[in-house]
């Protein structure tokens, strides 16, 4: 039985902080192709270690709130309303933090999932930090800090892209 792997819509995570006053310093992020990956349970694994199929099931619970928060932040920030943008970034930061806290217990991963989990961890950390920078930039009317937040969020989307690719090709 095959299970559909989580595919994160990366375009929605490219939150448009610069729509609220950063100028053209940060280029918009491009959307990678939306390929579909599958994983199947692998009975050859140690039953005490999650394989790619089980790992995927464990993280799926936190994806919808993260994606919804990213969509909300993008819409709010793209509209140029600083108060709504800030609220959207607070929600994105909270969703990424909740995701990170929920999945911190994943330990004892087999070697084939360690790079996958590292990319997810880097992505979540980047979303948390980037949102924080965006919030600080809005609070302090500092476009440089907003630009730094945008760059951090864009970097996080790169880690999410790599996460998607690695999870889709995990051999366990």
Backbone as ProteinMPNN parsed JSONL, in Angstrom:
{"seq_chain_A": "XXXXXXXXXXXXXXXXXXXXXXXXXXXXXXXXXXXXXXXXXXXXXXXXXXXXXXXXXXXXXXXXXXXXXXXXXXXXXXXXXXXXXXXXXXXXXXXXXXXXXXXXXXXXXXXXXXXXXXXXXXXXXXXXXXXXXXXXXXXXXXXXXXXXXXXXXXXXXXXXXXXXXXXXXXXX", "coords_chain_A": {"N_chain_A": [[0.841, -1.177, 0.0], [0.68, 2.123, -0.936], [1.492, 5.368, 0.244], [0.656, 8.746, 0.026], [3.096, 11.172, 0.011], [3.802, 14.063, 2.002], [3.549, 17.115, 0.402], [4.811, 20.174, 0.356], [3.425, 23.236, -0.391], [5.507, 25.331, -1.673], [5.48, 27.941, -2.627], [3.652, 29.384, -1.109], [4.967, 29.774, 1.218], [6.748, 31.736, 0.795], [6.659, 34.387, 2.075], [5.443, 37.62, 1.598], [7.005, 39.932, 2.781], [8.221, 42.214, 1.86], [6.29, 43.58, 0.558], [5.311, 45.336, 2.31], [6.967, 47.506, 2.518], [9.748, 47.199, 1.865], [10.919, 47.741, -0.529], [12.521, 46.787, -3.612], [14.46, 44.98, -2.899], [14.554, 42.261, -2.311], [14.203, 39.438, -4.207], [11.332, 37.832, -5.675], [10.352, 34.526, -4.722], [10.753, 31.559, -6.607], [8.43, 29.06, -7.709], [8.841, 25.687, -7.165], [8.529, 22.725, -9.219], [5.602, 20.743, -8.863], [5.828, 17.813, -7.935], [4.748, 14.463, -7.354], [5.344, 12.319, -4.723], [5.855, 9.028, -3.441], [5.736, 6.696, -0.741], [6.358, 3.538, 0.648], [5.465, 1.173, 3.168], [8.193, -0.396, 4.778], [9.131, -3.447, 5.458], [11.561, -4.415, 6.209], [12.886, -2.871, 8.029], [14.14, -1.965, 11.277], [11.782, -2.54, 13.732], [11.521, -0.708, 15.778], [12.306, 1.683, 14.804], [11.243, 4.46, 12.91], [10.3, 4.245, 9.472], [10.465, 5.816, 6.21], [7.798, 5.98, 5.412], [6.335, 5.816, 7.851], [7.463, 8.002, 9.194], [6.574, 10.07, 7.544], [3.807, 9.893, 8.012], [3.77, 10.677, 10.688], [4.52, 13.382, 10.623], [2.576, 14.58, 9.11], [0.355, 15.581, 10.481], [1.026, 18.101, 11.446], [1.401, 19.643, 9.197], [-0.92, 20.892, 7.822], [-1.742, 23.112, 9.614], [0.618, 24.654, 9.512], [0.88, 25.288, 6.782], [-1.532, 26.688, 6.395], [-1.085, 28.888, 8.085], [1.113, 30.018, 6.805], [-0.026, 30.72, 4.345], [-1.87, 32.617, 5.252], [-0.145, 34.568, 6.313], [1.261, 35.305, 4.012], [-0.791, 36.372, 2.4], [-1.661, 38.518, 4.017], [0.689, 40.063, 4.3], [1.307, 40.625, 1.663], [-0.745, 42.319, 1.016], [-0.01, 44.689, 2.118], [-0.743, 45.734, 4.555], [0.361, 46.577, 7.562], [-0.377, 45.838, 10.219], [-1.988, 43.544, 9.852], [-0.112, 41.983, 8.507], [1.83, 41.648, 10.468], [0.335, 40.187, 12.353], [-0.123, 37.901, 10.822], [2.492, 36.951, 10.554], [3.068, 36.395, 13.219], [1.298, 34.272, 13.607], [2.382, 32.427, 11.768], [4.913, 32.023, 12.885], [4.117, 30.866, 15.32], [2.856, 28.502, 14.414], [4.997, 27.171, 13.161], [6.672, 26.864, 15.36], [5.077, 25.237, 16.99], [4.967, 22.942, 15.372], [7.681, 22.263, 15.388], [8.014, 21.741, 18.144], [6.213, 19.614, 18.511], [7.383, 17.571, 17.045], [9.866, 17.137, 18.103], [10.404, 14.961, 19.609], [10.976, 12.923, 17.899], [13.291, 10.649, 17.667], [16.166, 8.53, 17.367], [16.193, 7.943, 14.688], [16.573, 6.119, 11.622], [19.585, 6.017, 9.635], [18.96, 6.767, 6.993], [16.933, 8.622, 7.217], [17.921, 10.748, 8.63], [19.141, 12.972, 7.182], [16.803, 13.968, 6.01], [15.231, 14.737, 8.205], [16.934, 16.654, 9.269], [16.824, 18.675, 7.297], [14.124, 19.399, 7.533], [14.146, 20.343, 10.164], [15.912, 22.532, 9.892], [14.4, 24.09, 8.155], [12.094, 24.674, 9.699], [13.273, 26.071, 11.825], [14.258, 28.249, 10.4], [11.862, 29.419, 9.48], [10.737, 30.184, 11.907], [12.693, 31.968, 12.921], [12.86, 33.802, 10.769], [10.229, 34.807, 10.676], [10.189, 36.039, 13.159], [12.11, 38.043, 12.734], [10.768, 39.505, 10.769], [8.558, 40.406, 12.235], [9.874, 41.982, 14.164], [10.996, 43.869, 12.45], [8.7, 45.163, 11.482], [7.663, 46.146, 13.902], [9.658, 47.952, 14.584], [9.777, 49.625, 12.454], [11.716, 49.042, 10.471], [13.178, 48.5, 7.564], [15.404, 47.025, 6.774], [15.556, 44.959, 8.619], [13.136, 43.724, 8.031], [13.726, 42.877, 5.438], [15.755, 41.049, 6.051], [14.223, 39.151, 7.418], [12.554, 38.279, 5.326], [14.501, 37.137, 3.65], [15.406, 35.06, 5.299], [13.094, 33.5, 5.518], [12.818, 32.79, 2.839], [15.142, 31.251, 2.558], [14.425, 29.185, 4.266], [12.38, 28.022, 2.764], [13.89, 26.878, 0.784], [15.128, 24.838, 2.241], [12.83, 23.379, 2.829], [12.141, 22.516, 0.301], [14.305, 20.837, -0.277], [13.905, 19.0, 1.791], [11.43, 17.863, 0.951], [12.287, 16.593, -1.391], [14.272, 14.791, -0.432], [12.748, 13.22, 1.336], [10.971, 12.067, -0.422], [12.672, 10.392, -1.802], [13.757, 8.718, 0.061], [15.242, 5.745, 1.207], [14.297, 3.912, 3.025]], "CA_chain_A": [[0.0, 0.0, 0.0], [1.464, 3.347, -1.038], [0.92, 6.552, 0.894], [1.1, 9.981, -0.605], [3.947, 11.963, 0.893], [3.491, 15.474, 2.164], [4.171, 18.036, -0.546], [4.572, 21.504, 0.895], [3.366, 24.251, -1.438], [6.574, 26.249, -1.295], [5.19, 29.329, -2.988], [2.928, 30.084, -0.057], [5.856, 30.079, 2.319], [7.531, 32.903, 0.429], [5.835, 35.467, 2.606], [5.82, 38.875, 0.963], [7.26, 41.027, 3.721], [8.623, 43.432, 1.17], [5.104, 44.309, 0.12], [4.986, 46.33, 3.318], [7.9, 48.616, 2.587], [11.163, 46.885, 1.73], [11.429, 48.044, -1.853], [12.746, 45.637, -4.484], [15.737, 44.38, -2.525], [14.47, 40.808, -2.239], [13.498, 38.901, -5.37], [10.316, 36.843, -5.318], [10.824, 33.148, -4.794], [10.084, 30.802, -7.651], [7.746, 27.867, -7.233], [9.348, 24.476, -7.791], [7.501, 21.87, -9.786], [4.871, 19.992, -7.846], [5.847, 16.389, -8.229], [4.146, 13.64, -6.32], [6.225, 11.239, -4.282], [5.175, 8.028, -2.63], [6.578, 5.832, 0.077], [5.64, 2.351, 1.075], [6.043, 0.596, 4.382], [9.335, -1.265, 4.514], [9.137, -4.409, 6.556], [12.929, -4.804, 6.546], [13.456, -1.951, 9.016], [14.008, -2.226, 12.705], [10.431, -2.106, 14.088], [11.578, 0.387, 16.736], [12.699, 2.899, 14.104], [10.303, 4.783, 11.838], [10.802, 4.346, 8.115], [9.975, 7.028, 5.549], [6.332, 5.931, 5.433], [5.889, 6.152, 9.208], [7.911, 9.377, 9.439], [5.644, 10.92, 6.816], [2.541, 9.899, 8.747], [3.953, 11.416, 11.935], [4.621, 14.825, 10.416], [1.418, 15.101, 8.37], [-0.563, 16.272, 11.381], [1.426, 19.497, 11.637], [1.507, 20.376, 7.936], [-2.018, 21.815, 7.506], [-1.672, 24.4, 10.316], [1.77, 25.422, 9.026], [0.542, 25.791, 5.455], [-2.574, 27.706, 6.567], [-0.448, 30.084, 8.653], [1.948, 30.617, 5.756], [-0.944, 31.362, 3.399], [-2.401, 33.812, 5.906], [0.917, 35.578, 6.391], [1.546, 35.796, 2.671], [-1.886, 37.236, 1.98], [-1.657, 39.738, 4.819], [1.871, 40.877, 4.013], [1.209, 41.077, 0.273], [-1.729, 43.402, 0.964], [0.626, 45.917, 2.574], [-1.301, 46.154, 5.842], [1.361, 46.188, 8.555], [-0.979, 45.16, 11.376], [-2.362, 42.193, 9.412], [1.12, 41.269, 8.195], [2.43, 41.254, 11.745], [-0.489, 39.105, 12.905], [0.154, 36.718, 10.013], [3.823, 36.443, 10.907], [2.95, 35.805, 14.556], [0.646, 32.966, 13.418], [3.355, 31.552, 11.104], [5.916, 31.682, 13.885], [3.495, 29.949, 16.28], [2.635, 27.203, 13.763], [6.308, 26.531, 12.971], [7.137, 26.49, 16.698], [4.278, 24.08, 17.41], [5.453, 21.822, 14.567], [8.997, 21.914, 15.924], [7.828, 21.157, 19.472], [5.529, 18.33, 18.377], [8.212, 16.545, 16.421], [11.176, 17.08, 18.727], [10.562, 13.629, 20.205], [11.439, 11.957, 16.904], [14.701, 10.343, 17.869], [16.494, 7.177, 16.964], [15.874, 7.766, 13.276], [17.587, 5.407, 10.855], [20.483, 6.913, 8.905], [18.368, 7.279, 5.758], [16.017, 9.721, 7.52], [18.587, 11.852, 9.332], [19.209, 14.188, 6.35], [15.431, 14.447, 5.822], [14.849, 15.42, 9.438], [17.775, 17.849, 9.386], [16.269, 19.72, 6.426], [12.886, 19.863, 8.149], [14.528, 21.14, 11.336], [16.455, 23.805, 9.412], [13.286, 24.857, 7.594], [11.27, 25.192, 10.789], [14.062, 27.097, 12.526], [14.289, 29.423, 9.526], [10.546, 30.06, 9.504], [10.588, 30.807, 13.224], [13.594, 33.124, 12.99], [12.465, 34.778, 9.746], [9.001, 35.464, 11.132], [10.594, 36.926, 14.25], [12.746, 39.227, 12.147], [9.711, 40.293, 10.134], [7.8, 41.061, 13.311], [10.731, 43.04, 14.714], [11.1, 44.918, 11.431], [7.452, 45.926, 11.498], [7.577, 46.862, 15.179], [10.662, 49.024, 14.644], [9.769, 50.322, 11.151], [13.07, 48.842, 9.964], [13.091, 47.706, 6.335], [16.531, 46.081, 6.721], [15.165, 43.792, 9.407], [12.107, 43.043, 7.248], [14.443, 42.183, 4.356], [16.427, 39.887, 6.651], [13.17, 38.169, 7.666], [12.181, 37.711, 4.032], [15.6, 36.268, 3.21], [15.409, 33.871, 6.158], [11.948, 32.683, 5.118], [13.164, 32.218, 1.534], [16.1, 30.18, 2.825], [13.65, 28.078, 4.847], [11.678, 27.331, 1.686], [14.887, 26.027, 0.145], [15.257, 23.631, 3.068], [11.609, 22.591, 2.646], [12.248, 21.867, -1.008], [15.244, 19.723, -0.121], [13.196, 18.039, 2.635], [10.488, 17.146, 0.094], [13.048, 15.725, -2.301], [14.894, 13.714, 0.322], [11.727, 12.318, 1.857], [10.449, 11.323, -1.564], [13.634, 9.404, -2.286], [14.311, 7.962, 1.197], [15.294, 4.319, 0.858], [13.94, 3.044, 4.161]], "C_chain_A": [[0.883, 1.237, 0.0], [0.738, 4.478, -0.336], [1.48, 7.778, 0.214], [1.918, 10.777, 0.406], [3.478, 13.409, 0.937], [4.243, 16.264, 1.106], [3.838, 19.434, -0.049], [4.524, 22.497, -0.257], [4.329, 25.381, -1.096], [6.252, 27.701, -1.603], [4.49, 30.068, -1.867], [3.816, 30.417, 1.126], [6.764, 31.266, 2.014], [6.73, 34.142, 0.811], [6.358, 36.803, 2.096], [6.007, 40.013, 1.932], [7.568, 42.323, 2.997], [7.444, 44.2, 0.607], [4.747, 45.407, 1.115], [6.093, 47.361, 3.503], [9.368, 48.302, 2.453], [11.731, 47.276, 0.382], [11.612, 46.773, -2.659], [14.008, 44.879, -4.134], [15.706, 42.861, -2.511], [13.633, 40.31, -3.404], [12.424, 37.919, -4.921], [10.856, 35.433, -5.511], [10.061, 32.423, -5.893], [9.474, 29.539, -7.061], [8.333, 26.648, -7.927], [8.198, 23.65, -8.358], [6.843, 21.065, -8.68], [4.796, 18.533, -8.255], [5.216, 15.636, -7.072], [5.09, 12.5, -5.992], [5.412, 10.251, -3.468], [6.191, 7.255, -1.823], [5.73, 4.648, 0.487], [6.263, 1.827, 2.347], [7.142, -0.39, 4.013], [9.47, -2.22, 5.689], [10.542, -4.823, 6.966], [13.564, -3.918, 7.597], [13.331, -2.502, 10.419], [12.628, -1.73, 13.126], [10.409, -0.963, 15.101], [11.983, 1.701, 16.102], [11.679, 3.202, 13.01], [10.992, 4.754, 10.474], [10.186, 5.586, 7.477], [8.453, 7.098, 5.573], [5.802, 6.379, 6.795], [6.258, 7.596, 9.551], [6.937, 10.358, 8.784], [4.305, 11.015, 7.543], [2.635, 10.738, 10.018], [3.96, 12.928, 11.732], [3.405, 15.418, 9.715], [0.462, 15.913, 9.239], [-0.252, 17.764, 11.489], [1.492, 20.299, 10.342], [0.335, 21.319, 7.672], [-1.987, 23.131, 8.291], [-0.508, 25.276, 9.837], [1.455, 26.055, 7.675], [-0.516, 26.892, 5.56], [-1.98, 29.006, 7.126], [0.414, 30.785, 7.614], [1.087, 31.333, 4.725], [-1.5, 32.658, 3.986], [-1.373, 34.929, 5.973], [1.209, 36.16, 5.013], [0.464, 36.76, 2.2], [-1.879, 38.572, 2.71], [-0.491, 40.644, 4.462], [1.837, 41.409, 2.582], [0.234, 42.237, 0.126], [-1.16, 44.728, 1.451], [0.097, 46.463, 3.882], [-0.367, 45.653, 6.942], [0.771, 45.432, 9.738], [-1.365, 43.723, 11.012], [-1.126, 41.365, 9.087], [1.769, 40.77, 9.484], [1.661, 40.096, 12.367], [-0.257, 37.804, 12.133], [1.497, 36.1, 10.341], [3.832, 35.812, 12.298], [2.335, 34.404, 14.437], [1.6, 31.973, 12.747], [4.416, 31.097, 12.094], [5.36, 30.674, 14.889], [3.297, 28.561, 15.667], [3.95, 26.459, 13.567], [6.869, 26.07, 14.319], [6.385, 25.262, 17.198], [4.733, 22.824, 16.675], [6.775, 21.332, 15.132], [8.871, 21.23, 17.277], [7.171, 19.782, 19.409], [6.456, 17.231, 17.898], [9.605, 16.431, 17.015], [11.446, 15.691, 19.317], [11.016, 12.588, 19.196], [12.938, 11.743, 17.083], [14.933, 8.902, 17.462], [16.149, 6.904, 15.518], [16.957, 6.941, 12.593], [18.402, 6.411, 10.032], [19.831, 7.521, 7.666], [17.411, 8.446, 6.005], [16.684, 10.903, 8.211], [18.74, 13.094, 8.457], [17.825, 14.805, 6.106], [15.025, 15.287, 7.029], [15.675, 16.687, 9.652], [17.209, 18.983, 8.531], [14.963, 20.266, 6.988], [13.198, 20.749, 9.351], [15.072, 22.505, 10.929], [15.35, 24.693, 8.845], [12.441, 25.47, 8.706], [11.995, 26.289, 11.564], [14.112, 28.383, 11.708], [12.963, 30.161, 9.495], [10.322, 30.792, 10.822], [11.433, 32.079, 13.303], [13.184, 34.213, 11.994], [11.198, 35.526, 10.124], [9.308, 36.453, 12.25], [11.259, 38.199, 13.741], [11.716, 40.129, 11.474], [8.898, 41.061, 11.145], [8.606, 42.224, 13.893], [10.874, 44.195, 13.726], [9.858, 45.789, 11.378], [7.367, 46.766, 12.772], [8.499, 48.073, 15.225], [10.729, 49.845, 13.36], [11.142, 50.242, 10.487], [13.02, 47.918, 8.749], [14.245, 46.716, 6.21], [16.2, 44.802, 7.482], [14.066, 43.015, 8.688], [12.743, 42.269, 6.096], [15.138, 40.931, 4.879], [15.414, 38.781, 6.942], [12.727, 37.489, 6.385], [13.247, 36.74, 3.541], [15.632, 34.967, 4.005], [14.26, 32.931, 5.783], [12.212, 32.046, 3.753], [14.175, 31.086, 1.68], [15.395, 28.954, 3.391], [12.902, 27.319, 3.764], [12.632, 26.457, 0.883], [15.097, 24.736, 0.916], [14.01, 22.753, 2.945], [11.618, 21.866, 1.31], [13.172, 20.654, -0.935], [14.631, 18.621, 0.739], [12.241, 17.192, 1.79], [11.206, 16.147, -0.796], [13.651, 14.533, -1.572], [13.878, 12.718, 0.858], [11.16, 11.456, 0.742], [11.382, 10.242, -2.059], [14.268, 8.564, -1.158], [14.178, 6.468, 0.919], [14.936, 3.396, 2.023], [12.457, 3.099, 4.431]], "O_chain_A": [[1.752, 1.374, 0.862], [-0.492, 4.531, -0.329], [2.661, 7.824, -0.131], [1.468, 11.021, 1.526], [2.835, 13.899, 0.009], [5.45, 16.091, 0.941], [2.669, 19.822, -0.043], [5.482, 22.594, -1.024], [3.998, 26.278, -0.321], [6.714, 28.598, -0.898], [4.712, 31.265, -1.688], [3.457, 31.255, 1.953], [7.475, 31.744, 2.898], [6.197, 34.845, -0.047], [7.556, 37.08, 2.154], [5.237, 40.973, 1.909], [7.215, 43.405, 3.468], [7.589, 45.359, 0.218], [3.968, 46.306, 0.798], [6.151, 48.023, 4.539], [10.189, 49.1, 2.906], [12.937, 47.148, 0.174], [10.926, 45.781, -2.412], [14.573, 44.197, -4.989], [16.749, 42.23, -2.685], [12.482, 40.717, -3.567], [12.583, 37.248, -3.902], [11.712, 35.192, -6.362], [8.866, 32.649, -6.084], [9.94, 29.019, -6.047], [8.326, 26.579, -9.156], [7.037, 23.861, -8.008], [7.476, 20.747, -7.674], [3.813, 18.087, -8.847], [5.165, 16.131, -5.946], [5.575, 11.803, -6.883], [4.395, 10.61, -2.875], [7.364, 7.174, -2.186], [4.515, 4.765, 0.65], [7.457, 2.014, 2.582], [7.018, -1.131, 3.037], [9.877, -1.825, 6.781], [10.707, -5.514, 7.971], [14.687, -4.189, 8.023], [12.522, -3.387, 10.697], [12.326, -0.561, 12.887], [9.377, -0.312, 15.266], [12.005, 2.732, 16.775], [11.29, 2.305, 12.262], [12.136, 5.191, 10.342], [9.46, 6.326, 8.14], [7.887, 8.178, 5.74], [4.916, 7.23, 6.869], [5.454, 8.325, 10.133], [6.531, 11.348, 9.394], [3.74, 12.101, 7.671], [1.684, 11.431, 10.38], [3.459, 13.671, 12.576], [3.221, 16.635, 9.726], [-0.173, 16.847, 8.748], [-1.159, 18.587, 11.61], [1.628, 21.522, 10.387], [0.577, 22.473, 7.319], [-2.188, 24.187, 7.691], [-0.637, 26.498, 9.767], [1.739, 27.233, 7.457], [-0.409, 27.917, 4.887], [-2.34, 30.096, 6.681], [0.439, 32.014, 7.554], [1.429, 32.429, 4.281], [-1.589, 33.673, 3.295], [-1.688, 36.092, 5.722], [1.384, 37.37, 4.869], [0.761, 37.831, 1.669], [-2.066, 39.626, 2.101], [-0.66, 41.856, 4.335], [2.292, 42.523, 2.323], [0.37, 43.049, -0.789], [-1.758, 45.78, 1.224], [0.467, 47.569, 4.276], [-0.31, 44.455, 7.22], [1.377, 44.47, 10.211], [-1.099, 42.795, 11.776], [-1.096, 40.166, 9.365], [2.199, 39.62, 9.575], [2.26, 39.135, 12.85], [-0.202, 36.728, 12.729], [1.632, 34.878, 10.4], [4.518, 34.816, 12.53], [2.793, 33.465, 15.086], [1.624, 30.799, 13.117], [4.774, 29.92, 12.132], [6.054, 29.731, 15.267], [3.543, 27.553, 16.33], [4.015, 25.249, 13.783], [7.475, 25.002, 14.405], [6.987, 24.351, 17.765], [4.87, 21.763, 17.282], [6.968, 20.132, 15.331], [9.554, 20.237, 17.532], [7.533, 18.885, 20.17], [6.321, 16.079, 18.309], [10.443, 15.701, 16.485], [12.601, 15.305, 19.498], [11.403, 11.484, 19.58], [13.745, 12.583, 16.684], [13.985, 8.15, 17.241], [15.846, 5.769, 15.151], [18.131, 7.049, 12.945], [17.945, 7.524, 9.771], [20.115, 8.668, 7.322], [17.11, 9.191, 5.072], [16.065, 11.956, 8.36], [18.49, 14.196, 8.945], [17.697, 16.026, 6.006], [14.537, 16.407, 6.884], [15.163, 17.683, 10.164], [17.124, 20.123, 8.989], [14.719, 21.471, 6.924], [12.575, 21.795, 9.529], [14.738, 23.518, 11.542], [15.366, 25.909, 9.036], [12.112, 26.655, 8.656], [11.402, 27.309, 11.915], [14.019, 29.479, 12.261], [12.937, 31.392, 9.484], [9.777, 31.895, 10.841], [10.944, 33.135, 13.704], [13.163, 35.397, 12.331], [11.1, 36.735, 9.919], [8.765, 37.557, 12.289], [11.008, 39.291, 14.249], [11.777, 41.353, 11.588], [8.582, 42.233, 10.94], [8.076, 43.318, 14.089], [10.873, 45.36, 14.121], [9.951, 47.009, 11.244], [7.038, 47.952, 12.722], [8.168, 49.094, 15.828], [11.63, 50.667, 13.192], [11.666, 51.245, 10.003], [12.842, 46.708, 8.885], [14.079, 45.663, 5.596], [16.526, 43.701, 7.039], [14.055, 41.784, 8.723], [12.348, 41.139, 5.81], [15.114, 39.882, 4.234], [15.709, 37.603, 6.738], [12.544, 36.273, 6.351], [12.93, 35.647, 3.071], [15.861, 33.896, 3.442], [14.436, 31.713, 5.739], [11.865, 30.885, 3.536], [14.07, 30.07, 0.993], [15.726, 27.821, 3.039], [12.796, 26.095, 3.833], [12.234, 25.416, 0.361], [15.229, 23.666, 0.323], [14.112, 21.526, 2.954], [11.154, 20.73, 1.209], [12.86, 19.586, -1.462], [14.814, 17.438, 0.452], [12.235, 15.965, 1.89], [10.781, 15.0, -0.933], [13.553, 13.399, -2.039], [14.116, 11.511, 0.837], [10.899, 10.268, 0.93], [10.937, 9.273, -2.673], [15.199, 7.796, -1.399], [13.139, 5.995, 0.459], [15.256, 2.208, 1.987], [11.972, 2.435, 5.347]]}, "name": "protein", "num_of_chains": 1, "seq": "XXXXXXXXXXXXXXXXXXXXXXXXXXXXXXXXXXXXXXXXXXXXXXXXXXXXXXXXXXXXXXXXXXXXXXXXXXXXXXXXXXXXXXXXXXXXXXXXXXXXXXXXXXXXXXXXXXXXXXXXXXXXXXXXXXXXXXXXXXXXXXXXXXXXXXXXXXXXXXXXXXXXXXXXXXXX"}
